[in-house]
Amino acid sequence: MTASLPITAKLIDGKAFAAALRARIATQASGMAAQGITPGLAVVLVGEDPASQVYVRSKGRMTREVGMNSYEHRLPADTPQADLLALIDRLNADPAVNGILVQLPLPSHMDEFSVINAIDPAKDVDGFHILNVGRLATGQKAMVPCTPLGCLMLLRDHLGSLSGKNALVIGRSNIVGKPMAQLLLRDSATVTVAHSRTANLPDLCRQADIVVAAVGRAHFVRGDWIKPGATVIDVGINRTDDGLVGDVDFDAAARVAGAITPVPGGVGPMTIACLLANTLTATARANGLPDPDGLTP
Ligand SMILES: Nc1nc(=O)c2c([nH]1)NC[C@@H]1CN(c3ccc(C(=O)N[C@@H](CCC(=O)O)C(=O)O)cc3)C=[N+]21
């Protein structure tokens, strides 16, 4: 139905935006280095989830490219939870480590909440610790989850103010949907969070000026769900026979939307750039410096 229309949406180039963001982070990191401070990010990977491997590799490279130290800890899938908690304790106590990321998902014998909440909230660059979740929800200074922060930066860059916009977040996960809703609310959008039980999702979506799709199902959001001119942010990373695709039927949606992020090259690179932004912010706060410019919401 939408296939006959021309592609009119502006492409929101997350890859280019993320590269510019990393360049600003590198400049600010070298300013810290001049004061004898080198930010350090520790990434802990338990087991060998293939999607996680890709992420960890590009993350390590980009961390070094912006002038930060990268520490990688790979543990076997059958590592006892107590051993992981002992490693987290060591990283919490290590002054060279300003940020700690424990790659999710964890093997099923571990309790993710116990592991995440063992991280020093000041080093919780994922923003998943319950203290940071509560701070974000109550408008206090927090570490903000990387993917929603990246989406917010792209939205603000494209739209300017989000005030009064109808925003639909599709997906209610702790890592994307819920913190995304909090950030949109803070920017005075009118926020709806939809999920697998939401009634009449297509009609709800047709009222949205902003759609953030984070459901984890390839091409779940159809082109004829999109309000003409809407801004569409696709968080999905789905590996299919057609390669990496998002949660939005891009070819159809790009004929209706005002602007849309591609997959790959949209939100994914922003997630990594925001991880580096959070590491710089954590380093600044740990050293009593003001928050770096333009990296926090
Ligand atoms: N504690 C934790 N924090 C995370 O932030 C986290 C995690 N666990 N577990 C795994 C997911 C996945 N994730 C991605 C980040 C960037 C890309 C990315 O840069 N994607 C590229 C494509 C990469 C490719 O070609 O496969 C893009 O979209 O353009 C993908 C996936 C972060 N995650």
The ligand as an SDF file (V2000), in Angstrom:
LIG
                    3D

 33 36  0  0  0  0  0  0  0  0999 V2000
   25.0090   -4.2550   29.9720 N   0  0  0  0  0  0  0  0  0  0  0  0
   24.7380   -4.1330   28.6640 C   0  0  0  0  0  0  0  0  0  0  0  0
   24.6770   -2.9100   28.0900 N   0  0  0  0  0  0  0  0  0  0  0  0
   24.4190   -2.7820   26.7530 C   0  0  0  0  0  0  0  0  0  0  0  0
   24.3660   -1.6470   26.2390 O   0  0  0  0  0  0  0  0  0  0  0  0
   24.2420   -3.9610   25.9640 C   0  0  0  0  0  0  0  0  0  0  0  0
   24.3140   -5.1990   26.6170 C   0  0  0  0  0  0  0  0  0  0  0  0
   24.5370   -5.2610   27.9580 N   0  0  0  0  0  0  0  0  0  0  0  0
   24.1460   -6.3550   25.9390 N   0  0  0  0  0  0  0  0  0  0  0  0
   24.0280   -6.3610   24.4870 C   0  0  0  0  0  0  0  0  0  0  0  0
   23.3320   -5.1270   24.0070 C   0  0  0  0  0  0  0  0  0  0  0  0
   23.4820   -4.8900   22.5230 C   0  0  0  0  0  0  0  0  0  0  0  0
   24.1240   -3.6010   22.3920 N   0  0  0  0  0  0  0  0  0  0  0  0
   24.4870   -3.0430   21.1590 C   0  0  0  0  0  0  0  0  0  0  0  0
   25.1960   -1.8620   21.0580 C   0  0  0  0  0  0  0  0  0  0  0  0
   25.6020   -1.3650   19.8360 C   0  0  0  0  0  0  0  0  0  0  0  0
   25.2750   -2.0070   18.6670 C   0  0  0  0  0  0  0  0  0  0  0  0
   25.7260   -1.4660   17.3640 C   0  0  0  0  0  0  0  0  0  0  0  0
   26.5850   -0.6020   17.2960 O   0  0  0  0  0  0  0  0  0  0  0  0
   25.1560   -1.9450   16.2480 N   0  0  0  0  0  0  0  0  0  0  0  0
   25.5380   -1.5420   14.8930 C   0  0  0  0  0  0  0  0  0  0  0  0
   25.6720   -2.7550   13.9950 C   0  0  0  0  0  0  0  0  0  0  0  0
   26.6290   -3.8040   14.4830 C   0  0  0  0  0  0  0  0  0  0  0  0
   26.5660   -5.0250   13.6050 C   0  0  0  0  0  0  0  0  0  0  0  0
   26.8250   -4.8990   12.4000 O   0  0  0  0  0  0  0  0  0  0  0  0
   26.2340   -6.1060   14.1290 O   0  0  0  0  0  0  0  0  0  0  0  0
   24.4660   -0.6510   14.2680 C   0  0  0  0  0  0  0  0  0  0  0  0
   23.3110   -0.7400   14.7040 O   0  0  0  0  0  0  0  0  0  0  0  0
   24.7900    0.0650   13.3500 O   0  0  0  0  0  0  0  0  0  0  0  0
   24.5440   -3.1760   18.7460 C   0  0  0  0  0  0  0  0  0  0  0  0
   24.1480   -3.6780   19.9690 C   0  0  0  0  0  0  0  0  0  0  0  0
   24.4020   -3.1160   23.6340 C   0  0  0  0  0  0  0  0  0  0  0  0
   23.9780   -3.9450   24.5950 N   0  0  0  0  0  0  0  0  0  0  0  0
  1  2  1  0
  2  3  2  0
  2  8  1  0
  3  4  1  0
  4  5  2  0
  4  6  1  0
  6  7  2  0
  6 33  1  0
  7  8  1  0
  7  9  1  0
  9 10  1  0
 10 11  1  0
 11 12  1  0
 11 33  1  0
 12 13  1  0
 13 14  1  0
 13 32  1  0
 14 15  1  0
 14 31  2  0
 15 16  2  0
 16 17  1  0
 17 18  1  0
 17 30  2  0
 18 19  2  0
 18 20  1  0
 20 21  1  0
 21 22  1  0
 21 27  1  0
 22 23  1  0
 23 24  1  0
 24 25  2  0
 24 26  1  0
 27 28  2  0
 27 29  1  0
 30 31  1  0
 32 33  2  0
M  CHG  1  33   1
M  END
$$$$
